[in-house]
């Protein structure tokens, strides 16, 4: 999926006022990395290569994460290398709890290896019966001497098959409900852990984790007992804006592919690009793309400035960008006609790649709830909605 004109466009090129001077260097890194990783389908190799390219350093900065830098990279990867984008995102989800809550010895050992791409991580929150309703998870953890013993099933876990360890969320005090949810770092080769791939419509490493008396040592506890839900939601919130950036990258690629196609394809004696109905479709695609970019960059800038007031801006960005990208890519497929559904087609590939982004890290429906509830709370107060 190399850029059609040899140069990968990024939002910093024409929306530079959202960025700081240092982000130019990030944009150059993003372009080089995307060009290097484009077309690579070996997940383990992609994961290692991103470490060699220095991409994982963006996941472990000193101080607050640079959300705009993450967005630039994910926009570039979404445009040219969606598999790399997915692996990068999950490496970030796995690293954040380690950075925030791991004991110093564990963090000191794992962090350098993860940044170098020598240790790949997974984020195991979702279960067969606990998706958007995170608090309903059924995986349990009990203390036995100096160890913790975990039992339960996780589903749709990215990086299964290439991850060396997973951040697993389990309930260490089921009688306390969500207040018992706790996080653990579980090595992929831990006794009692089995990983099973789940075939998907896209060639990503995704699978189930089956834990039957899976044993980990006490230092693998992340944070304190009962802090897991806060840790999970905080991690997801930190990376949610960048999901919108990946969607922007995929949508921009689809628009570029559509423009190239209609400028070459002749129907009824004239170029498709000269057909008013086609021009109308292109206009809609371009407008939605720019609206998505502006929402994503507003949310990213607010997070970097520390002035984000509520989760509303992030929810708007994630929901709109992923939904708009789905529409843009669908129109690109339609404009390509029969060639748009061939497995060799870039837009067909994007059509399958974009769909999960509307689900993971908070479905579009959940983002609607966040936005709507915040608006109503301003009118009637939180107490009226309790």
TORKOL-4160 file (C-alpha; in steps of 0.2 Angstrom, whole numbers, padded with zeros to 4 digits, m for minus):
386
<pt num="1" X="0000" Y="0000" Z="0000"/>
<pt num="2" X="0013" Y="0012" Z="m0005"/>
<pt num="3" X="0007" Y="0030" Z="m0007"/>
<pt num="4" X="0001" Y="0033" Z="m0025"/>
<pt num="5" X="0012" Y="0048" Z="m0028"/>
<pt num="6" X="0027" Y="0043" Z="m0018"/>
<pt num="7" X="0024" Y="0055" Z="m0004"/>
<pt num="8" X="0013" Y="0052" Z="0011"/>
<pt num="9" X="0002" Y="0067" Z="0015"/>
<pt num="10" X="m0001" Y="0071" Z="0033"/>
<pt num="11" X="m0012" Y="0083" Z="0042"/>
<pt num="12" X="0003" Y="0093" Z="0048"/>
<pt num="13" X="0006" Y="0098" Z="0030"/>
<pt num="14" X="m0010" Y="0109" Z="0029"/>
<pt num="15" X="m0016" Y="0110" Z="0047"/>
<pt num="16" X="0001" Y="0115" Z="0054"/>
<pt num="17" X="m0007" Y="0127" Z="0067"/>
<pt num="18" X="m0012" Y="0112" Z="0078"/>
<pt num="19" X="0006" Y="0106" Z="0080"/>
<pt num="20" X="0022" Y="0112" Z="0088"/>
<pt num="21" X="0039" Y="0113" Z="0079"/>
<pt num="22" X="0045" Y="0097" Z="0086"/>
<pt num="23" X="0031" Y="0088" Z="0077"/>
<pt num="24" X="0040" Y="0090" Z="0060"/>
<pt num="25" X="0053" Y="0078" Z="0065"/>
<pt num="26" X="0039" Y="0066" Z="0071"/>
<pt num="27" X="0031" Y="0068" Z="0054"/>
<pt num="28" X="0047" Y="0064" Z="0045"/>
<pt num="29" X="0049" Y="0048" Z="0055"/>
<pt num="30" X="0031" Y="0043" Z="0052"/>
<pt num="31" X="0033" Y="0045" Z="0033"/>
<pt num="32" X="0049" Y="0034" Z="0033"/>
<pt num="33" X="0041" Y="0021" Z="0044"/>
<pt num="34" X="0025" Y="0020" Z="0034"/>
<pt num="35" X="0035" Y="0018" Z="0018"/>
<pt num="36" X="0046" Y="0004" Z="0026"/>
<pt num="37" X="0031" Y="m0005" Z="0033"/>
<pt num="38" X="0019" Y="m0004" Z="0018"/>
<pt num="39" X="0014" Y="m0020" Z="0011"/>
<pt num="40" X="0023" Y="m0030" Z="0025"/>
<pt num="41" X="0011" Y="m0044" Z="0031"/>
<pt num="42" X="0022" Y="m0054" Z="0043"/>
<pt num="43" X="0015" Y="m0048" Z="0060"/>
<pt num="44" X="0030" Y="m0053" Z="0070"/>
<pt num="45" X="0042" Y="m0045" Z="0058"/>
<pt num="46" X="0032" Y="m0029" Z="0058"/>
<pt num="47" X="0031" Y="m0028" Z="0077"/>
<pt num="48" X="0050" Y="m0030" Z="0078"/>
<pt num="49" X="0054" Y="m0018" Z="0064"/>
<pt num="50" X="0044" Y="m0004" Z="0073"/>
<pt num="51" X="0055" Y="m0006" Z="0088"/>
<pt num="52" X="0070" Y="m0005" Z="0076"/>
<pt num="53" X="0063" Y="0011" Z="0068"/>
<pt num="54" X="0061" Y="0019" Z="0085"/>
<pt num="55" X="0042" Y="0020" Z="0084"/>
<pt num="56" X="0039" Y="0013" Z="0101"/>
<pt num="57" X="0048" Y="0027" Z="0109"/>
<pt num="58" X="0033" Y="0038" Z="0106"/>
<pt num="59" X="0024" Y="0026" Z="0118"/>
<pt num="60" X="0035" Y="0029" Z="0133"/>
<pt num="61" X="0039" Y="0047" Z="0134"/>
<pt num="62" X="0045" Y="0056" Z="0149"/>
<pt num="63" X="0030" Y="0064" Z="0157"/>
<pt num="64" X="0013" Y="0065" Z="0148"/>
<pt num="65" X="0011" Y="0056" Z="0131"/>
<pt num="66" X="0012" Y="0067" Z="0116"/>
<pt num="67" X="m0005" Y="0064" Z="0108"/>
<pt num="68" X="m0002" Y="0074" Z="0093"/>
<pt num="69" X="0014" Y="0064" Z="0089"/>
<pt num="70" X="0004" Y="0048" Z="0091"/>
<pt num="71" X="m0009" Y="0054" Z="0080"/>
<pt num="72" X="0004" Y="0059" Z="0066"/>
<pt num="73" X="0011" Y="0042" Z="0067"/>
<pt num="74" X="m0006" Y="0033" Z="0067"/>
<pt num="75" X="m0012" Y="0043" Z="0052"/>
<pt num="76" X="0003" Y="0038" Z="0042"/>
<pt num="77" X="0002" Y="0020" Z="0047"/>
<pt num="78" X="m0017" Y="0020" Z="0044"/>
<pt num="79" X="m0013" Y="0027" Z="0026"/>
<pt num="80" X="0000" Y="0015" Z="0021"/>
<pt num="81" X="0002" Y="0000" Z="0034"/>
<pt num="82" X="m0014" Y="m0004" Z="0044"/>
<pt num="83" X="m0007" Y="m0020" Z="0051"/>
<pt num="84" X="0008" Y="m0010" Z="0058"/>
<pt num="85" X="m0005" Y="0003" Z="0065"/>
<pt num="86" X="m0015" Y="m0010" Z="0074"/>
<pt num="87" X="0001" Y="m0018" Z="0082"/>
<pt num="88" X="0008" Y="m0001" Z="0087"/>
<pt num="89" X="m0009" Y="0003" Z="0095"/>
<pt num="90" X="m0009" Y="m0012" Z="0106"/>
<pt num="91" X="0009" Y="m0011" Z="0111"/>
<pt num="92" X="0004" Y="0006" Z="0118"/>
<pt num="93" X="m0011" Y="m0001" Z="0127"/>
<pt num="94" X="0000" Y="m0014" Z="0135"/>
<pt num="95" X="0014" Y="m0002" Z="0139"/>
<pt num="96" X="0003" Y="0012" Z="0148"/>
<pt num="97" X="m0002" Y="0001" Z="0163"/>
<pt num="98" X="0016" Y="m0004" Z="0165"/>
<pt num="99" X="0022" Y="0014" Z="0165"/>
<pt num="100" X="0008" Y="0019" Z="0177"/>
<pt num="101" X="0007" Y="0005" Z="0189"/>
<pt num="102" X="0021" Y="m0008" Z="0188"/>
<pt num="103" X="0034" Y="m0010" Z="0202"/>
<pt num="104" X="0050" Y="m0002" Z="0198"/>
<pt num="105" X="0060" Y="m0018" Z="0195"/>
<pt num="106" X="0047" Y="m0025" Z="0183"/>
<pt num="107" X="0046" Y="m0008" Z="0174"/>
<pt num="108" X="0064" Y="m0006" Z="0173"/>
<pt num="109" X="0066" Y="m0023" Z="0165"/>
<pt num="110" X="0051" Y="m0023" Z="0153"/>
<pt num="111" X="0051" Y="m0005" Z="0147"/>
<pt num="112" X="0068" Y="m0005" Z="0137"/>
<pt num="113" X="0064" Y="m0022" Z="0129"/>
<pt num="114" X="0047" Y="m0016" Z="0124"/>
<pt num="115" X="0053" Y="0000" Z="0117"/>
<pt num="116" X="0066" Y="m0009" Z="0107"/>
<pt num="117" X="0053" Y="m0021" Z="0100"/>
<pt num="118" X="0061" Y="m0036" Z="0109"/>
<pt num="119" X="0045" Y="m0038" Z="0120"/>
<pt num="120" X="0028" Y="m0036" Z="0112"/>
<pt num="121" X="0013" Y="m0034" Z="0123"/>
<pt num="122" X="m0006" Y="m0037" Z="0123"/>
<pt num="123" X="m0020" Y="m0029" Z="0132"/>
<pt num="124" X="m0033" Y="m0042" Z="0138"/>
<pt num="125" X="m0049" Y="m0034" Z="0144"/>
<pt num="126" X="m0063" Y="m0040" Z="0132"/>
<pt num="127" X="m0072" Y="m0056" Z="0136"/>
<pt num="128" X="m0085" Y="m0066" Z="0127"/>
<pt num="129" X="m0098" Y="m0058" Z="0139"/>
<pt num="130" X="m0090" Y="m0042" Z="0143"/>
<pt num="131" X="m0086" Y="m0030" Z="0129"/>
<pt num="132" X="m0093" Y="m0012" Z="0131"/>
<pt num="133" X="m0099" Y="m0017" Z="0148"/>
<pt num="134" X="m0081" Y="m0019" Z="0155"/>
<pt num="135" X="m0087" Y="m0020" Z="0173"/>
<pt num="136" X="m0095" Y="m0037" Z="0169"/>
<pt num="137" X="m0079" Y="m0046" Z="0166"/>
<pt num="138" X="m0079" Y="m0064" Z="0174"/>
<pt num="139" X="m0060" Y="m0068" Z="0175"/>
<pt num="140" X="m0055" Y="m0070" Z="0193"/>
<pt num="141" X="m0039" Y="m0069" Z="0202"/>
<pt num="142" X="m0035" Y="m0077" Z="0219"/>
<pt num="143" X="m0020" Y="m0075" Z="0230"/>
<pt num="144" X="m0011" Y="m0091" Z="0234"/>
<pt num="145" X="0005" Y="m0088" Z="0245"/>
<pt num="146" X="0016" Y="m0077" Z="0235"/>
<pt num="147" X="0007" Y="m0080" Z="0218"/>
<pt num="148" X="m0009" Y="m0075" Z="0210"/>
<pt num="149" X="m0020" Y="m0088" Z="0201"/>
<pt num="150" X="m0031" Y="m0082" Z="0187"/>
<pt num="151" X="m0045" Y="m0091" Z="0179"/>
<pt num="152" X="m0056" Y="m0085" Z="0164"/>
<pt num="153" X="m0057" Y="m0082" Z="0146"/>
<pt num="154" X="m0053" Y="m0067" Z="0136"/>
<pt num="155" X="m0058" Y="m0064" Z="0118"/>
<pt num="156" X="m0054" Y="m0053" Z="0103"/>
<pt num="157" X="m0037" Y="m0050" Z="0110"/>
<pt num="158" X="m0025" Y="m0041" Z="0098"/>
<pt num="159" X="m0006" Y="m0047" Z="0097"/>
<pt num="160" X="m0011" Y="m0065" Z="0101"/>
<pt num="161" X="0003" Y="m0076" Z="0093"/>
<pt num="162" X="0016" Y="m0062" Z="0093"/>
<pt num="163" X="0015" Y="m0055" Z="0111"/>
<pt num="164" X="0027" Y="m0060" Z="0124"/>
<pt num="165" X="0016" Y="m0054" Z="0139"/>
<pt num="166" X="m0002" Y="m0048" Z="0141"/>
<pt num="167" X="m0009" Y="m0035" Z="0153"/>
<pt num="168" X="m0024" Y="m0045" Z="0160"/>
<pt num="169" X="m0039" Y="m0038" Z="0170"/>
<pt num="170" X="m0047" Y="m0050" Z="0182"/>
<pt num="171" X="m0058" Y="m0048" Z="0198"/>
<pt num="172" X="m0048" Y="m0051" Z="0214"/>
<pt num="173" X="m0063" Y="m0048" Z="0224"/>
<pt num="174" X="m0079" Y="m0053" Z="0215"/>
<pt num="175" X="m0090" Y="m0049" Z="0230"/>
<pt num="176" X="m0085" Y="m0030" Z="0227"/>
<pt num="177" X="m0090" Y="m0030" Z="0209"/>
<pt num="178" X="m0081" Y="m0018" Z="0198"/>
<pt num="179" X="m0071" Y="m0012" Z="0214"/>
<pt num="180" X="m0062" Y="m0029" Z="0214"/>
<pt num="181" X="m0055" Y="m0028" Z="0196"/>
<pt num="182" X="m0036" Y="m0029" Z="0196"/>
<pt num="183" X="m0023" Y="m0028" Z="0183"/>
<pt num="184" X="m0009" Y="m0041" Z="0181"/>
<pt num="185" X="0006" Y="m0043" Z="0168"/>
<pt num="186" X="0005" Y="m0061" Z="0162"/>
<pt num="187" X="0019" Y="m0069" Z="0152"/>
<pt num="188" X="0013" Y="m0078" Z="0136"/>
<pt num="189" X="0021" Y="m0094" Z="0143"/>
<pt num="190" X="0014" Y="m0093" Z="0160"/>
<pt num="191" X="0008" Y="m0110" Z="0167"/>
<pt num="192" X="m0011" Y="m0112" Z="0164"/>
<pt num="193" X="m0012" Y="m0099" Z="0150"/>
<pt num="194" X="m0017" Y="m0105" Z="0132"/>
<pt num="195" X="m0018" Y="m0094" Z="0117"/>
<pt num="196" X="m0030" Y="m0098" Z="0102"/>
<pt num="197" X="m0030" Y="m0088" Z="0086"/>
<pt num="198" X="m0047" Y="m0081" Z="0080"/>
<pt num="199" X="m0048" Y="m0079" Z="0061"/>
<pt num="200" X="m0054" Y="m0062" Z="0056"/>
<pt num="201" X="m0058" Y="m0053" Z="0040"/>
<pt num="202" X="m0042" Y="m0044" Z="0041"/>
<pt num="203" X="m0025" Y="m0053" Z="0043"/>
<pt num="204" X="m0021" Y="m0047" Z="0061"/>
<pt num="205" X="m0015" Y="m0057" Z="0075"/>
<pt num="206" X="m0031" Y="m0058" Z="0086"/>
<pt num="207" X="m0036" Y="m0072" Z="0097"/>
<pt num="208" X="m0043" Y="m0079" Z="0114"/>
<pt num="209" X="m0034" Y="m0082" Z="0130"/>
<pt num="210" X="m0039" Y="m0096" Z="0140"/>
<pt num="211" X="m0033" Y="m0096" Z="0158"/>
<pt num="212" X="m0036" Y="m0111" Z="0170"/>
<pt num="213" X="m0027" Y="m0108" Z="0186"/>
<pt num="214" X="m0014" Y="m0097" Z="0177"/>
<pt num="215" X="m0001" Y="m0093" Z="0190"/>
<pt num="216" X="0009" Y="m0077" Z="0190"/>
<pt num="217" X="0021" Y="m0070" Z="0204"/>
<pt num="218" X="0016" Y="m0056" Z="0216"/>
<pt num="219" X="0027" Y="m0043" Z="0207"/>
<pt num="220" X="0017" Y="m0045" Z="0191"/>
<pt num="221" X="0002" Y="m0036" Z="0200"/>
<pt num="222" X="0000" Y="m0019" Z="0192"/>
<pt num="223" X="m0005" Y="m0006" Z="0205"/>
<pt num="224" X="m0016" Y="m0011" Z="0219"/>
<pt num="225" X="m0030" Y="m0023" Z="0221"/>
<pt num="226" X="m0046" Y="m0015" Z="0215"/>
<pt num="227" X="m0038" Y="m0001" Z="0204"/>
<pt num="228" X="m0039" Y="m0011" Z="0188"/>
<pt num="229" X="m0054" Y="m0003" Z="0181"/>
<pt num="230" X="m0048" Y="0014" Z="0183"/>
<pt num="231" X="m0031" Y="0009" Z="0175"/>
<pt num="232" X="m0040" Y="0001" Z="0160"/>
<pt num="233" X="m0052" Y="0015" Z="0157"/>
<pt num="234" X="m0038" Y="0028" Z="0159"/>
<pt num="235" X="m0027" Y="0018" Z="0146"/>
<pt num="236" X="m0041" Y="0017" Z="0134"/>
<pt num="237" X="m0045" Y="0036" Z="0136"/>
<pt num="238" X="m0026" Y="0040" Z="0133"/>
<pt num="239" X="m0026" Y="0032" Z="0116"/>
<pt num="240" X="m0044" Y="0035" Z="0110"/>
<pt num="241" X="m0040" Y="0051" Z="0100"/>
<pt num="242" X="m0027" Y="0042" Z="0090"/>
<pt num="243" X="m0040" Y="0029" Z="0084"/>
<pt num="244" X="m0048" Y="0043" Z="0075"/>
<pt num="245" X="m0031" Y="0048" Z="0067"/>
<pt num="246" X="m0029" Y="0030" Z="0061"/>
<pt num="247" X="m0046" Y="0031" Z="0053"/>
<pt num="248" X="m0041" Y="0048" Z="0045"/>
<pt num="249" X="m0026" Y="0040" Z="0037"/>
<pt num="250" X="m0037" Y="0026" Z="0030"/>
<pt num="251" X="m0050" Y="0038" Z="0023"/>
<pt num="252" X="m0037" Y="0049" Z="0015"/>
<pt num="253" X="m0029" Y="0034" Z="0006"/>
<pt num="254" X="m0046" Y="0029" Z="0000"/>
<pt num="255" X="m0050" Y="0047" Z="m0006"/>
<pt num="256" X="m0033" Y="0047" Z="m0015"/>
<pt num="257" X="m0036" Y="0030" Z="m0023"/>
<pt num="258" X="m0053" Y="0036" Z="m0029"/>
<pt num="259" X="m0047" Y="0052" Z="m0036"/>
<pt num="260" X="m0033" Y="0042" Z="m0046"/>
<pt num="261" X="m0046" Y="0030" Z="m0052"/>
<pt num="262" X="m0059" Y="0042" Z="m0058"/>
<pt num="263" X="m0045" Y="0053" Z="m0067"/>
<pt num="264" X="m0041" Y="0037" Z="m0078"/>
<pt num="265" X="m0057" Y="0028" Z="m0080"/>
<pt num="266" X="m0068" Y="0033" Z="m0095"/>
<pt num="267" X="m0087" Y="0029" Z="m0095"/>
<pt num="268" X="m0100" Y="0034" Z="m0108"/>
<pt num="269" X="m0086" Y="0043" Z="m0118"/>
<pt num="270" X="m0079" Y="0054" Z="m0104"/>
<pt num="271" X="m0069" Y="0053" Z="m0089"/>
<pt num="272" X="m0078" Y="0048" Z="m0073"/>
<pt num="273" X="m0070" Y="0063" Z="m0065"/>
<pt num="274" X="m0080" Y="0074" Z="m0077"/>
<pt num="275" X="m0097" Y="0066" Z="m0071"/>
<pt num="276" X="m0106" Y="0078" Z="m0060"/>
<pt num="277" X="m0113" Y="0064" Z="m0049"/>
<pt num="278" X="m0095" Y="0058" Z="m0047"/>
<pt num="279" X="m0089" Y="0075" Z="m0042"/>
<pt num="280" X="m0103" Y="0076" Z="m0029"/>
<pt num="281" X="m0097" Y="0060" Z="m0021"/>
<pt num="282" X="m0079" Y="0066" Z="m0021"/>
<pt num="283" X="m0085" Y="0083" Z="m0013"/>
<pt num="284" X="m0094" Y="0073" Z="0001"/>
<pt num="285" X="m0079" Y="0062" Z="0004"/>
<pt num="286" X="m0067" Y="0077" Z="0005"/>
<pt num="287" X="m0078" Y="0087" Z="0016"/>
<pt num="288" X="m0081" Y="0073" Z="0029"/>
<pt num="289" X="m0062" Y="0069" Z="0029"/>
<pt num="290" X="m0058" Y="0087" Z="0033"/>
<pt num="291" X="m0071" Y="0087" Z="0047"/>
<pt num="292" X="m0064" Y="0071" Z="0054"/>
<pt num="293" X="m0046" Y="0079" Z="0054"/>
<pt num="294" X="m0052" Y="0094" Z="0063"/>
<pt num="295" X="m0061" Y="0085" Z="0076"/>
<pt num="296" X="m0046" Y="0073" Z="0079"/>
<pt num="297" X="m0033" Y="0087" Z="0080"/>
<pt num="298" X="m0044" Y="0098" Z="0091"/>
<pt num="299" X="m0045" Y="0084" Z="0104"/>
<pt num="300" X="m0027" Y="0079" Z="0102"/>
<pt num="301" X="m0022" Y="0098" Z="0105"/>
<pt num="302" X="m0033" Y="0099" Z="0120"/>
<pt num="303" X="m0026" Y="0084" Z="0128"/>
<pt num="304" X="m0008" Y="0089" Z="0125"/>
<pt num="305" X="m0012" Y="0107" Z="0132"/>
<pt num="306" X="m0020" Y="0099" Z="0147"/>
<pt num="307" X="m0036" Y="0109" Z="0144"/>
<pt num="308" X="m0048" Y="0095" Z="0139"/>
<pt num="309" X="m0063" Y="0099" Z="0150"/>
<pt num="310" X="m0072" Y="0083" Z="0148"/>
<pt num="311" X="m0071" Y="0067" Z="0137"/>
<pt num="312" X="m0083" Y="0075" Z="0125"/>
<pt num="313" X="m0070" Y="0081" Z="0112"/>
<pt num="314" X="m0062" Y="0064" Z="0112"/>
<pt num="315" X="m0078" Y="0055" Z="0110"/>
<pt num="316" X="m0083" Y="0066" Z="0096"/>
<pt num="317" X="m0067" Y="0064" Z="0087"/>
<pt num="318" X="m0066" Y="0045" Z="0089"/>
<pt num="319" X="m0085" Y="0042" Z="0084"/>
<pt num="320" X="m0085" Y="0054" Z="0069"/>
<pt num="321" X="m0068" Y="0050" Z="0062"/>
<pt num="322" X="m0071" Y="0031" Z="0062"/>
<pt num="323" X="m0089" Y="0033" Z="0055"/>
<pt num="324" X="m0084" Y="0045" Z="0042"/>
<pt num="325" X="m0070" Y="0035" Z="0036"/>
<pt num="326" X="m0081" Y="0020" Z="0034"/>
<pt num="327" X="m0093" Y="0030" Z="0023"/>
<pt num="328" X="m0078" Y="0038" Z="0013"/>
<pt num="329" X="m0070" Y="0020" Z="0010"/>
<pt num="330" X="m0087" Y="0013" Z="0005"/>
<pt num="331" X="m0089" Y="0027" Z="m0008"/>
<pt num="332" X="m0072" Y="0024" Z="m0014"/>
<pt num="333" X="m0076" Y="0006" Z="m0017"/>
<pt num="334" X="m0092" Y="0011" Z="m0026"/>
<pt num="335" X="m0082" Y="0023" Z="m0037"/>
<pt num="336" X="m0070" Y="0009" Z="m0042"/>
<pt num="337" X="m0085" Y="m0002" Z="m0048"/>
<pt num="338" X="m0081" Y="m0021" Z="m0050"/>
<pt num="339" X="m0062" Y="m0018" Z="m0047"/>
<pt num="340" X="m0066" Y="m0011" Z="m0030"/>
<pt num="341" X="m0071" Y="m0028" Z="m0023"/>
<pt num="342" X="m0056" Y="m0037" Z="m0030"/>
<pt num="343" X="m0045" Y="m0044" Z="m0016"/>
<pt num="344" X="m0030" Y="m0036" Z="m0024"/>
<pt num="345" X="m0038" Y="m0018" Z="m0023"/>
<pt num="346" X="m0032" Y="m0006" Z="m0010"/>
<pt num="347" X="m0050" Y="0001" Z="m0007"/>
<pt num="348" X="m0056" Y="m0017" Z="m0004"/>
<pt num="349" X="m0042" Y="m0020" Z="0009"/>
<pt num="350" X="m0046" Y="m0003" Z="0017"/>
<pt num="351" X="m0065" Y="m0008" Z="0018"/>
<pt num="352" X="m0060" Y="m0023" Z="0029"/>
<pt num="353" X="m0047" Y="m0013" Z="0039"/>
<pt num="354" X="m0059" Y="0001" Z="0044"/>
<pt num="355" X="m0073" Y="m0009" Z="0051"/>
<pt num="356" X="m0065" Y="m0014" Z="0068"/>
<pt num="357" X="m0061" Y="0004" Z="0072"/>
<pt num="358" X="m0079" Y="0008" Z="0075"/>
<pt num="359" X="m0079" Y="m0005" Z="0088"/>
<pt num="360" X="m0063" Y="m0006" Z="0098"/>
<pt num="361" X="m0058" Y="0007" Z="0112"/>
<pt num="362" X="m0076" Y="0011" Z="0114"/>
<pt num="363" X="m0090" Y="0008" Z="0101"/>
<pt num="364" X="m0098" Y="0022" Z="0091"/>
<pt num="365" X="m0114" Y="0019" Z="0102"/>
<pt num="366" X="m0104" Y="0021" Z="0118"/>
<pt num="367" X="m0096" Y="0038" Z="0112"/>
<pt num="368" X="m0114" Y="0044" Z="0108"/>
<pt num="369" X="m0118" Y="0040" Z="0126"/>
<pt num="370" X="m0103" Y="0050" Z="0133"/>
<pt num="371" X="m0107" Y="0065" Z="0122"/>
<pt num="372" X="m0126" Y="0065" Z="0125"/>
<pt num="373" X="m0124" Y="0062" Z="0144"/>
<pt num="374" X="m0112" Y="0076" Z="0146"/>
<pt num="375" X="m0123" Y="0088" Z="0137"/>
<pt num="376" X="m0138" Y="0084" Z="0148"/>
<pt num="377" X="m0128" Y="0084" Z="0164"/>
<pt num="378" X="m0124" Y="0103" Z="0160"/>
<pt num="379" X="m0142" Y="0106" Z="0160"/>
<pt num="380" X="m0149" Y="0096" Z="0174"/>
<pt num="381" X="m0133" Y="0090" Z="0184"/>
<pt num="382" X="m0126" Y="0073" Z="0188"/>
<pt num="383" X="m0138" Y="0070" Z="0202"/>
<pt num="384" X="m0153" Y="0070" Z="0191"/>
<pt num="385" X="m0146" Y="0056" Z="0180"/>
<pt num="386" X="m0140" Y="0045" Z="0194"/>
